Amino acid sequence: MQAAKPVHTPLPTSSSPIKLLSGSPLSDPMEYRTIVGSLQYLSLTRPNISFVVNKMPQFMHQPIDEHWTLVKRILRYLNGTINDGFLLHRTSLLSLHAFSGSIHVFSDADWASNKDDYSSTGAYLVYLGSNLISWSSKKQKTMARSSTETKYHSVAATTAELY
């Protein structure tokens, strides 16, 4: 896969939902399971692949050729972004009594982007200085009637997680 042509996204941007049984089963599902397990470990430092990587284990029991194609696409994406990842910086500007000015939180949500059940996804990032210390991306449990309501749910979930 080192000579494979890199792609810009780990998942096709105009893809249909990933189906459970819509192709022929793989001849060697153990290779699929091994690579997906390794990708899960890698996603700890590469949150940009965590959604698609954590979607792939849902098909571990009977992977098909479409699932294998998506795993290869993730590997092609990683090949093009080999130097990306998290780097934690040591800084002397932080002190224990002055964390309030050093913590920055970003929250966002989409509206009904999951074409399987039209649910929304909320996400947040928490920085301490220039270091990312916490992040989350979760499917929202409630159905929102507007994009504004989806963002309110995301802000509420972020606040609840922080406090």
Backbone torsions as a table, in degrees:
resi	resn	phi	psi	omega
1	MET	NA	-8.3	-179.5
2	GLN	-65.7	-30.1	-179.9
3	ALA	-91.7	3.4	-178.2
4	ALA	-69.8	149.0	178.6
5	LYS	-71.7	124.4	-179.9
6	PRO	-67.0	152.7	174.6
7	VAL	-118.3	162.3	-175.1
8	HIS	-88.0	-19.2	-179.5
9	THR	-133.9	146.4	179.5
10	PRO	-73.1	-18.7	179.8
11	LEU	-131.7	137.3	178.6
12	PRO	-56.4	136.5	-174.8
13	THR	-72.3	-26.2	-179.8
14	SER	-114.6	44.4	-175.8
15	SER	-90.0	153.9	172.8
16	SER	-83.2	165.7	179.7
17	PRO	-56.7	145.8	178.8
18	ILE	-73.1	122.1	-175.2
19	LYS	-92.9	151.3	-179.1
20	LEU	-73.4	-50.1	-176.6
21	LEU	-133.4	86.7	179.7
22	SER	-134.8	18.5	-178.8
23	GLY	-157.0	-169.7	-179.6
24	SER	-86.3	142.6	179.9
25	PRO	-64.6	150.4	178.2
26	LEU	-71.3	146.9	178.5
27	SER	-75.1	-29.1	179.3
28	ASP	-128.4	81.7	-178.6
29	PRO	-67.9	-18.4	179.9
30	MET	-64.9	-37.3	177.5
31	GLU	-63.4	-42.7	176.7
32	TYR	-58.2	-48.9	-177.8
33	ARG	-63.2	-40.4	-179.9
34	THR	-64.4	-46.3	-178.3
35	ILE	-67.8	-41.7	178.8
36	VAL	-63.2	-40.0	176.3
37	GLY	-61.9	-41.2	177.3
38	SER	-65.9	-38.6	178.0
39	LEU	-65.8	-35.1	177.1
40	GLN	-62.9	-41.0	177.5
41	TYR	-63.9	-43.1	-179.8
42	LEU	-65.0	-31.8	-176.4
43	SER	-66.9	-10.3	175.5
44	LEU	-63.0	-33.7	178.4
45	THR	-107.3	1.6	-179.9
46	ARG	-131.5	74.4	-176.4
47	PRO	-64.2	-16.2	178.6
48	ASN	-67.6	-15.8	177.6
49	ILE	-108.4	0.0	-172.0
50	SER	-64.0	-37.1	-179.0
51	PHE	-62.5	-55.4	-175.8
52	VAL	-68.8	-35.7	178.7
53	VAL	-65.5	-40.6	-179.5
54	ASN	-79.1	-7.2	172.0
55	LYS	-81.3	-32.4	-175.2
56	MET	-65.0	-36.9	179.2
57	PRO	-64.5	-15.3	177.8
58	GLN	-65.2	-14.1	-177.3
59	PHE	-115.4	18.2	-176.9
60	MET	-62.6	-34.8	-174.5
61	HIS	-68.0	-30.9	179.2
62	GLN	-153.5	73.7	179.8
63	PRO	-69.1	146.0	178.6
64	ILE	-116.5	176.1	-176.3
65	ASP	-60.9	-32.4	177.7
66	GLU	-64.6	-39.4	178.4
67	HIS	-66.3	-41.1	179.0
68	TRP	-63.6	-38.9	177.3
69	THR	-61.8	-40.3	178.1
70	LEU	-67.3	-38.5	177.2
71	VAL	-63.4	-41.8	177.8
72	LYS	-64.7	-34.3	177.2
73	ARG	-65.2	-40.6	176.7
74	ILE	-59.9	-43.8	179.0
75	LEU	-63.8	-37.5	176.6
76	ARG	-66.2	-38.7	176.7
77	TYR	-62.7	-45.2	179.3
78	LEU	-63.3	-35.3	177.6
79	ASN	-61.4	-35.0	179.6
80	GLY	-83.2	-14.6	-178.4
81	THR	-123.8	39.1	-172.7
82	ILE	-63.6	-25.7	-178.8
83	ASN	-94.4	4.1	179.2
84	ASP	-86.7	157.7	178.0
85	GLY	152.3	-178.7	179.9
86	PHE	-89.5	139.1	173.8
87	LEU	-130.4	120.3	179.6
88	LEU	-90.9	130.7	-177.1
89	HIS	-101.8	138.9	173.7
90	ARG	-86.0	133.3	179.9
91	THR	-139.5	148.0	179.0
92	SER	-98.9	2.9	-177.0
93	LEU	-78.8	-16.2	-177.2
94	LEU	-89.7	135.8	172.9
95	SER	-131.3	156.5	-174.0
96	LEU	-61.6	-31.9	-177.9
97	HIS	-89.4	-0.8	-176.1
98	ALA	-122.4	29.4	-179.2
99	PHE	-66.7	-28.0	-173.4
100	SER	-59.5	-34.0	178.7
101	GLY	-84.5	-10.6	-176.2
102	SER	-101.3	-9.2	-178.3
103	ILE	-96.0	128.1	178.0
104	HIS	-126.9	133.7	-177.6
105	VAL	-124.1	134.6	177.3
106	PHE	-124.1	135.5	-178.1
107	SER	-135.3	144.2	177.7
108	ASP	-156.0	164.3	177.9
109	ALA	-152.4	154.0	171.7
110	ASP	-106.8	172.1	-176.4
111	TRP	-121.3	114.8	174.7
112	ALA	53.1	41.8	-177.9
113	SER	-81.8	-20.0	178.4
114	ASN	-77.5	111.2	-175.4
115	LYS	-76.2	-10.5	176.8
116	ASP	-72.1	-47.9	-177.2
117	ASP	-132.6	9.5	179.2
118	TYR	56.0	35.9	175.7
119	SER	-88.6	165.1	-179.5
120	SER	-104.8	160.5	178.5
121	THR	-122.4	130.1	176.4
122	GLY	-111.4	148.3	-178.3
123	ALA	-145.4	154.8	173.4
124	TYR	-147.7	157.2	175.6
125	LEU	-129.1	139.0	176.9
126	VAL	-123.3	122.3	178.9
127	TYR	-110.2	138.8	169.5
128	LEU	-112.7	105.0	-170.4
129	GLY	68.1	-124.8	177.7
130	SER	-101.5	7.7	-177.0
131	ASN	-103.1	129.6	174.4
132	LEU	-74.9	120.5	-177.9
133	ILE	-111.0	-17.8	179.4
134	SER	-156.5	145.7	176.4
135	TRP	-155.6	157.2	178.8
136	SER	-154.9	148.1	173.1
137	SER	-143.3	112.1	-174.4
138	LYS	-134.7	150.2	172.3
139	LYS	-71.4	132.4	179.9
140	GLN	-73.7	142.1	-176.0
141	LYS	-79.2	-21.8	-178.2
142	THR	-108.0	153.0	177.4
143	MET	-90.7	127.2	-179.8
144	ALA	-98.7	148.0	179.5
145	ARG	-91.8	-9.4	179.4
146	SER	-151.7	165.0	178.4
147	SER	-67.9	-31.5	177.4
148	THR	-64.8	-43.6	178.8
149	GLU	-63.1	-37.3	177.5
150	THR	-62.0	-42.2	179.5
151	LYS	-68.1	-36.8	175.4
152	TYR	-62.1	-41.5	177.1
153	HIS	-61.1	-40.7	-179.7
154	SER	-65.5	-44.0	178.3
155	VAL	-63.8	-41.4	178.9
156	ALA	-63.6	-42.7	178.9
157	ALA	-66.0	-38.5	178.0
158	THR	-64.4	-45.7	179.1
159	THR	-62.2	-43.3	178.9
160	ALA	-62.6	-37.1	-179.9
161	GLU	-69.5	-35.9	-176.8
162	LEU	-79.8	-32.3	-176.1
163	TYR	-113.6	NA	NA
